[in-house]
Amino acid sequence: MVQERIIVGAKAAENSINANIIAKTLDYLTAYACKQTLIINFGRTSLEYRRFIF
């Protein structure tokens, strides 16, 4: 969690960001009562990210 505003999930997965990773991150949003999350995957050839705002 960054400044109690956003949850950042950093991954190094060879596969792309999938539904399981998204579901886990959305669970963190609920648990910590945050409104934003950023999932970053460094494991692929190019940087992959997803941002969710609620």
PyMOL Python script that loads the backbone (N, CA, C, O; Angstrom):
from pymol import cmd

cmd.read_pdbstr("""\
ATOM      1  N   MET A   1       0.852  -1.162   0.000  1.00  0.00           N
ATOM      2  CA  MET A   1       0.000   0.000   0.000  1.00  0.00           C
ATOM      3  C   MET A   1       0.907   1.237   0.000  1.00  0.00           C
ATOM      4  O   MET A   1       1.901   1.291   0.723  1.00  0.00           O
ATOM      5  N   VAL A   2       0.554   2.206  -0.806  1.00  0.00           N
ATOM      6  CA  VAL A   2       1.335   3.433  -0.922  1.00  0.00           C
ATOM      7  C   VAL A   2       0.508   4.597  -0.378  1.00  0.00           C
ATOM      8  O   VAL A   2      -0.570   4.892  -0.893  1.00  0.00           O
ATOM      9  N   GLN A   3       1.009   5.247   0.649  1.00  0.00           N
ATOM     10  CA  GLN A   3       0.371   6.401   1.284  1.00  0.00           C
ATOM     11  C   GLN A   3      -1.107   6.164   1.606  1.00  0.00           C
ATOM     12  O   GLN A   3      -1.915   7.091   1.551  1.00  0.00           O
ATOM     13  N   GLU A   4      -1.446   4.945   1.935  1.00  0.00           N
ATOM     14  CA  GLU A   4      -2.815   4.566   2.297  1.00  0.00           C
ATOM     15  C   GLU A   4      -3.841   4.949   1.240  1.00  0.00           C
ATOM     16  O   GLU A   4      -5.009   5.167   1.562  1.00  0.00           O
ATOM     17  N   ARG A   5      -3.415   5.035  -0.023  1.00  0.00           N
ATOM     18  CA  ARG A   5      -4.319   5.413  -1.106  1.00  0.00           C
ATOM     19  C   ARG A   5      -4.404   4.382  -2.215  1.00  0.00           C
ATOM     20  O   ARG A   5      -5.463   4.191  -2.811  1.00  0.00           O
ATOM     21  N   ILE A   6      -3.299   3.722  -2.492  1.00  0.00           N
ATOM     22  CA  ILE A   6      -3.255   2.814  -3.636  1.00  0.00           C
ATOM     23  C   ILE A   6      -2.500   1.546  -3.261  1.00  0.00           C
ATOM     24  O   ILE A   6      -1.491   1.590  -2.558  1.00  0.00           O
ATOM     25  N   ILE A   7      -3.004   0.424  -3.740  1.00  0.00           N
ATOM     26  CA  ILE A   7      -2.324  -0.851  -3.554  1.00  0.00           C
ATOM     27  C   ILE A   7      -1.569  -1.152  -4.838  1.00  0.00           C
ATOM     28  O   ILE A   7      -2.142  -1.121  -5.927  1.00  0.00           O
ATOM     29  N   VAL A   8      -0.276  -1.445  -4.704  1.00  0.00           N
ATOM     30  CA  VAL A   8       0.554  -1.772  -5.860  1.00  0.00           C
ATOM     31  C   VAL A   8       0.952  -3.236  -5.751  1.00  0.00           C
ATOM     32  O   VAL A   8       1.545  -3.658  -4.758  1.00  0.00           O
ATOM     33  N   GLY A   9       0.622  -4.000  -6.777  1.00  0.00           N
ATOM     34  CA  GLY A   9       1.010  -5.399  -6.839  1.00  0.00           C
ATOM     35  C   GLY A   9       2.080  -5.572  -7.898  1.00  0.00           C
ATOM     36  O   GLY A   9       1.803  -5.414  -9.087  1.00  0.00           O
ATOM     37  N   ALA A  10       3.294  -5.894  -7.489  1.00  0.00           N
ATOM     38  CA  ALA A  10       4.403  -6.079  -8.428  1.00  0.00           C
ATOM     39  C   ALA A  10       4.626  -7.575  -8.627  1.00  0.00           C
ATOM     40  O   ALA A  10       4.797  -8.316  -7.659  1.00  0.00           O
ATOM     41  N   LYS A  11       4.624  -8.009  -9.868  1.00  0.00           N
ATOM     42  CA  LYS A  11       4.789  -9.418 -10.216  1.00  0.00           C
ATOM     43  C   LYS A  11       5.954  -9.572 -11.184  1.00  0.00           C
ATOM     44  O   LYS A  11       6.329  -8.625 -11.876  1.00  0.00           O
ATOM     45  N   ALA A  12       6.520 -10.765 -11.226  1.00  0.00           N
ATOM     46  CA  ALA A  12       7.541 -11.102 -12.214  1.00  0.00           C
ATOM     47  C   ALA A  12       7.135 -12.421 -12.861  1.00  0.00           C
ATOM     48  O   ALA A  12       7.879 -13.401 -12.815  1.00  0.00           O
ATOM     49  N   ALA A  13       5.958 -12.438 -13.458  1.00  0.00           N
ATOM     50  CA  ALA A  13       5.392 -13.646 -14.050  1.00  0.00           C
ATOM     51  C   ALA A  13       5.633 -13.668 -15.554  1.00  0.00           C
ATOM     52  O   ALA A  13       5.505 -12.646 -16.227  1.00  0.00           O
ATOM     53  N   GLU A  14       5.981 -14.836 -16.071  1.00  0.00           N
ATOM     54  CA  GLU A  14       6.177 -14.970 -17.517  1.00  0.00           C
ATOM     55  C   GLU A  14       4.858 -14.861 -18.266  1.00  0.00           C
ATOM     56  O   GLU A  14       4.819 -14.412 -19.412  1.00  0.00           O
ATOM     57  N   ASN A  15       3.777 -15.275 -17.611  1.00  0.00           N
ATOM     58  CA  ASN A  15       2.451 -15.176 -18.220  1.00  0.00           C
ATOM     59  C   ASN A  15       1.877 -13.792 -17.972  1.00  0.00           C
ATOM     60  O   ASN A  15       2.341 -13.058 -17.100  1.00  0.00           O
ATOM     61  N   SER A  16       0.866 -13.450 -18.746  1.00  0.00           N
ATOM     62  CA  SER A  16       0.249 -12.131 -18.585  1.00  0.00           C
ATOM     63  C   SER A  16      -0.592 -12.087 -17.310  1.00  0.00           C
ATOM     64  O   SER A  16      -0.849 -13.114 -16.683  1.00  0.00           O
ATOM     65  N   ILE A  17      -1.008 -10.897 -16.947  1.00  0.00           N
ATOM     66  CA  ILE A  17      -1.876 -10.704 -15.785  1.00  0.00           C
ATOM     67  C   ILE A  17      -3.200 -11.402 -16.080  1.00  0.00           C
ATOM     68  O   ILE A  17      -3.877 -11.081 -17.057  1.00  0.00           O
ATOM     69  N   ASN A  18      -3.561 -12.359 -15.226  1.00  0.00           N
ATOM     70  CA  ASN A  18      -4.761 -13.151 -15.492  1.00  0.00           C
ATOM     71  C   ASN A  18      -5.851 -12.883 -14.457  1.00  0.00           C
ATOM     72  O   ASN A  18      -5.679 -12.070 -13.550  1.00  0.00           O
ATOM     73  N   ALA A  19      -6.955 -13.569 -14.607  1.00  0.00           N
ATOM     74  CA  ALA A  19      -8.122 -13.360 -13.742  1.00  0.00           C
ATOM     75  C   ALA A  19      -7.818 -13.664 -12.275  1.00  0.00           C
ATOM     76  O   ALA A  19      -8.359 -13.002 -11.390  1.00  0.00           O
ATOM     77  N   ASN A  20      -6.966 -14.649 -12.000  1.00  0.00           N
ATOM     78  CA  ASN A  20      -6.632 -14.983 -10.614  1.00  0.00           C
ATOM     79  C   ASN A  20      -5.873 -13.851  -9.933  1.00  0.00           C
ATOM     80  O   ASN A  20      -6.152 -13.519  -8.781  1.00  0.00           O
ATOM     81  N   ILE A  21      -4.923 -13.265 -10.634  1.00  0.00           N
ATOM     82  CA  ILE A  21      -4.154 -12.146 -10.083  1.00  0.00           C
ATOM     83  C   ILE A  21      -5.070 -10.947  -9.847  1.00  0.00           C
ATOM     84  O   ILE A  21      -4.974 -10.279  -8.818  1.00  0.00           O
ATOM     85  N   ILE A  22      -5.950 -10.683 -10.797  1.00  0.00           N
ATOM     86  CA  ILE A  22      -6.889  -9.564 -10.660  1.00  0.00           C
ATOM     87  C   ILE A  22      -7.822  -9.789  -9.477  1.00  0.00           C
ATOM     88  O   ILE A  22      -8.050  -8.870  -8.689  1.00  0.00           O
ATOM     89  N   ALA A  23      -8.363 -10.992  -9.342  1.00  0.00           N
ATOM     90  CA  ALA A  23      -9.284 -11.292  -8.242  1.00  0.00           C
ATOM     91  C   ALA A  23      -8.603 -11.124  -6.889  1.00  0.00           C
ATOM     92  O   ALA A  23      -9.193 -10.565  -5.965  1.00  0.00           O
ATOM     93  N   LYS A  24      -7.372 -11.599  -6.764  1.00  0.00           N
ATOM     94  CA  LYS A  24      -6.639 -11.470  -5.507  1.00  0.00           C
ATOM     95  C   LYS A  24      -6.409  -9.996  -5.168  1.00  0.00           C
ATOM     96  O   LYS A  24      -6.558  -9.585  -4.017  1.00  0.00           O
ATOM     97  N   THR A  25      -6.049  -9.216  -6.167  1.00  0.00           N
ATOM     98  CA  THR A  25      -5.798  -7.794  -5.945  1.00  0.00           C
ATOM     99  C   THR A  25      -7.084  -7.061  -5.569  1.00  0.00           C
ATOM    100  O   THR A  25      -7.063  -6.181  -4.709  1.00  0.00           O
ATOM    101  N   LEU A  26      -8.192  -7.411  -6.199  1.00  0.00           N
ATOM    102  CA  LEU A  26      -9.472  -6.786  -5.853  1.00  0.00           C
ATOM    103  C   LEU A  26      -9.905  -7.158  -4.435  1.00  0.00           C
ATOM    104  O   LEU A  26     -10.556  -6.361  -3.758  1.00  0.00           O
ATOM    105  N   ASP A  27      -9.549  -8.364  -3.981  1.00  0.00           N
ATOM    106  CA  ASP A  27      -9.808  -8.745  -2.592  1.00  0.00           C
ATOM    107  C   ASP A  27      -9.031  -7.846  -1.631  1.00  0.00           C
ATOM    108  O   ASP A  27      -9.550  -7.457  -0.584  1.00  0.00           O
ATOM    109  N   TYR A  28      -7.789  -7.518  -1.987  1.00  0.00           N
ATOM    110  CA  TYR A  28      -6.995  -6.599  -1.163  1.00  0.00           C
ATOM    111  C   TYR A  28      -7.659  -5.229  -1.088  1.00  0.00           C
ATOM    112  O   TYR A  28      -7.651  -4.590  -0.036  1.00  0.00           O
ATOM    113  N   LEU A  29      -8.234  -4.777  -2.201  1.00  0.00           N
ATOM    114  CA  LEU A  29      -8.933  -3.490  -2.204  1.00  0.00           C
ATOM    115  C   LEU A  29     -10.049  -3.480  -1.169  1.00  0.00           C
ATOM    116  O   LEU A  29     -10.203  -2.522  -0.410  1.00  0.00           O
ATOM    117  N   THR A  30     -10.812  -4.540  -1.150  1.00  0.00           N
ATOM    118  CA  THR A  30     -11.919  -4.645  -0.203  1.00  0.00           C
ATOM    119  C   THR A  30     -11.404  -4.706   1.233  1.00  0.00           C
ATOM    120  O   THR A  30     -11.928  -4.029   2.117  1.00  0.00           O
ATOM    121  N   ALA A  31     -10.382  -5.515   1.457  1.00  0.00           N
ATOM    122  CA  ALA A  31      -9.857  -5.699   2.810  1.00  0.00           C
ATOM    123  C   ALA A  31      -9.268  -4.416   3.385  1.00  0.00           C
ATOM    124  O   ALA A  31      -9.416  -4.145   4.577  1.00  0.00           O
ATOM    125  N   TYR A  32      -8.607  -3.632   2.553  1.00  0.00           N
ATOM    126  CA  TYR A  32      -7.944  -2.415   3.031  1.00  0.00           C
ATOM    127  C   TYR A  32      -8.739  -1.142   2.750  1.00  0.00           C
ATOM    128  O   TYR A  32      -8.266  -0.041   3.035  1.00  0.00           O
ATOM    129  N   ALA A  33      -9.926  -1.282   2.203  1.00  0.00           N
ATOM    130  CA  ALA A  33     -10.809  -0.144   1.905  1.00  0.00           C
ATOM    131  C   ALA A  33     -10.114   0.914   1.051  1.00  0.00           C
ATOM    132  O   ALA A  33     -10.250   2.113   1.291  1.00  0.00           O
ATOM    133  N   CYS A  34      -9.375   0.451   0.060  1.00  0.00           N
ATOM    134  CA  CYS A  34      -8.725   1.366  -0.892  1.00  0.00           C
ATOM    135  C   CYS A  34      -9.615   1.517  -2.119  1.00  0.00           C
ATOM    136  O   CYS A  34     -10.525   0.718  -2.344  1.00  0.00           O
ATOM    137  N   LYS A  35      -9.343   2.542  -2.902  1.00  0.00           N
ATOM    138  CA  LYS A  35     -10.132   2.777  -4.101  1.00  0.00           C
ATOM    139  C   LYS A  35      -9.337   2.595  -5.382  1.00  0.00           C
ATOM    140  O   LYS A  35      -9.909   2.615  -6.471  1.00  0.00           O
ATOM    141  N   GLN A  36      -8.013   2.417  -5.266  1.00  0.00           N
ATOM    142  CA  GLN A  36      -7.185   2.271  -6.459  1.00  0.00           C
ATOM    143  C   GLN A  36      -6.199   1.128  -6.281  1.00  0.00           C
ATOM    144  O   GLN A  36      -5.724   0.858  -5.178  1.00  0.00           O
ATOM    145  N   THR A  37      -5.906   0.469  -7.382  1.00  0.00           N
ATOM    146  CA  THR A  37      -4.866  -0.549  -7.379  1.00  0.00           C
ATOM    147  C   THR A  37      -4.130  -0.518  -8.712  1.00  0.00           C
ATOM    148  O   THR A  37      -4.693  -0.161  -9.747  1.00  0.00           O
ATOM    149  N   LEU A  38      -2.880  -0.894  -8.661  1.00  0.00           N
ATOM    150  CA  LEU A  38      -2.045  -0.966  -9.845  1.00  0.00           C
ATOM    151  C   LEU A  38      -1.311  -2.294  -9.799  1.00  0.00           C
ATOM    152  O   LEU A  38      -0.588  -2.577  -8.844  1.00  0.00           O
ATOM    153  N   ILE A  39      -1.495  -3.110 -10.833  1.00  0.00           N
ATOM    154  CA  ILE A  39      -0.800  -4.389 -10.942  1.00  0.00           C
ATOM    155  C   ILE A  39       0.268  -4.227 -12.017  1.00  0.00           C
ATOM    156  O   ILE A  39      -0.035  -3.854 -13.150  1.00  0.00           O
ATOM    157  N   ILE A  40       1.515  -4.508 -11.659  1.00  0.00           N
ATOM    158  CA  ILE A  40       2.628  -4.364 -12.594  1.00  0.00           C
ATOM    159  C   ILE A  40       3.302  -5.718 -12.756  1.00  0.00           C
ATOM    160  O   ILE A  40       3.627  -6.380 -11.770  1.00  0.00           O
ATOM    161  N   ASN A  41       3.511  -6.126 -14.002  1.00  0.00           N
ATOM    162  CA  ASN A  41       4.188  -7.380 -14.298  1.00  0.00           C
ATOM    163  C   ASN A  41       5.502  -7.069 -15.014  1.00  0.00           C
ATOM    164  O   ASN A  41       5.507  -6.574 -16.141  1.00  0.00           O
ATOM    165  N   PHE A  42       6.619  -7.369 -14.337  1.00  0.00           N
ATOM    166  CA  PHE A  42       7.946  -7.128 -14.891  1.00  0.00           C
ATOM    167  C   PHE A  42       8.517  -8.357 -15.594  1.00  0.00           C
ATOM    168  O   PHE A  42       9.612  -8.291 -16.151  1.00  0.00           O
ATOM    169  N   GLY A  43       7.800  -9.469 -15.578  1.00  0.00           N
ATOM    170  CA  GLY A  43       8.334 -10.735 -16.057  1.00  0.00           C
ATOM    171  C   GLY A  43       8.256 -10.955 -17.556  1.00  0.00           C
ATOM    172  O   GLY A  43       8.811 -11.934 -18.055  1.00  0.00           O
ATOM    173  N   ARG A  44       7.602 -10.099 -18.274  1.00  0.00           N
ATOM    174  CA  ARG A  44       7.457 -10.260 -19.717  1.00  0.00           C
ATOM    175  C   ARG A  44       8.488  -9.414 -20.453  1.00  0.00           C
ATOM    176  O   ARG A  44       9.215  -8.632 -19.840  1.00  0.00           O
ATOM    177  N   THR A  45       8.544  -9.576 -21.753  1.00  0.00           N
ATOM    178  CA  THR A  45       9.488  -8.811 -22.561  1.00  0.00           C
ATOM    179  C   THR A  45       9.243  -7.316 -22.433  1.00  0.00           C
ATOM    180  O   THR A  45      10.188  -6.537 -22.306  1.00  0.00           O
ATOM    181  N   SER A  46       7.977  -6.914 -22.466  1.00  0.00           N
ATOM    182  CA  SER A  46       7.632  -5.505 -22.250  1.00  0.00           C
ATOM    183  C   SER A  46       6.802  -5.394 -20.970  1.00  0.00           C
ATOM    184  O   SER A  46       6.120  -6.336 -20.567  1.00  0.00           O
ATOM    185  N   LEU A  47       6.877  -4.245 -20.356  1.00  0.00           N
ATOM    186  CA  LEU A  47       6.152  -4.006 -19.114  1.00  0.00           C
ATOM    187  C   LEU A  47       4.648  -4.125 -19.347  1.00  0.00           C
ATOM    188  O   LEU A  47       4.119  -3.615 -20.335  1.00  0.00           O
ATOM    189  N   GLU A  48       3.978  -4.799 -18.433  1.00  0.00           N
ATOM    190  CA  GLU A  48       2.524  -4.962 -18.510  1.00  0.00           C
ATOM    191  C   GLU A  48       1.928  -4.422 -17.214  1.00  0.00           C
ATOM    192  O   GLU A  48       2.448  -4.697 -16.132  1.00  0.00           O
ATOM    193  N   TYR A  49       0.860  -3.669 -17.311  1.00  0.00           N
ATOM    194  CA  TYR A  49       0.225  -3.158 -16.101  1.00  0.00           C
ATOM    195  C   TYR A  49      -1.279  -3.035 -16.299  1.00  0.00           C
ATOM    196  O   TYR A  49      -1.775  -2.929 -17.421  1.00  0.00           O
ATOM    197  N   ARG A  50      -1.983  -3.052 -15.181  1.00  0.00           N
ATOM    198  CA  ARG A  50      -3.427  -2.838 -15.151  1.00  0.00           C
ATOM    199  C   ARG A  50      -3.725  -1.914 -13.989  1.00  0.00           C
ATOM    200  O   ARG A  50      -3.157  -2.073 -12.908  1.00  0.00           O
ATOM    201  N   ARG A  51      -4.601  -0.960 -14.195  1.00  0.00           N
ATOM    202  CA  ARG A  51      -4.994  -0.026 -13.150  1.00  0.00           C
ATOM    203  C   ARG A  51      -6.501  -0.125 -12.956  1.00  0.00           C
ATOM    204  O   ARG A  51      -7.263  -0.126 -13.922  1.00  0.00           O
ATOM    205  N   PHE A  52      -6.919  -0.207 -11.706  1.00  0.00           N
ATOM    206  CA  PHE A  52      -8.336  -0.269 -11.368  1.00  0.00           C
ATOM    207  C   PHE A  52      -8.661   0.853 -10.396  1.00  0.00           C
ATOM    208  O   PHE A  52      -7.936   1.075  -9.426  1.00  0.00           O
ATOM    209  N   ILE A  53      -9.756   1.559 -10.660  1.00  0.00           N
ATOM    210  CA  ILE A  53     -10.223   2.633  -9.788  1.00  0.00           C
ATOM    211  C   ILE A  53     -11.688   2.367  -9.458  1.00  0.00           C
ATOM    212  O   ILE A  53     -12.496   2.096 -10.346  1.00  0.00           O
ATOM    213  N   PHE A  54     -12.022   2.449  -8.163  1.00  0.00           N
ATOM    214  CA  PHE A  54     -13.398   2.228  -7.719  1.00  0.00           C
ATOM    215  C   PHE A  54     -13.888   3.396  -6.928  1.00  0.00           C
ATOM    216  O   PHE A  54     -15.030   3.395  -6.467  1.00  0.00           O
TER     217      PHE A  54
END
""", "prot")
cmd.dss("prot")
cmd.show_as("cartoon", "prot")
cmd.util.cbc("prot")
cmd.orient("prot")
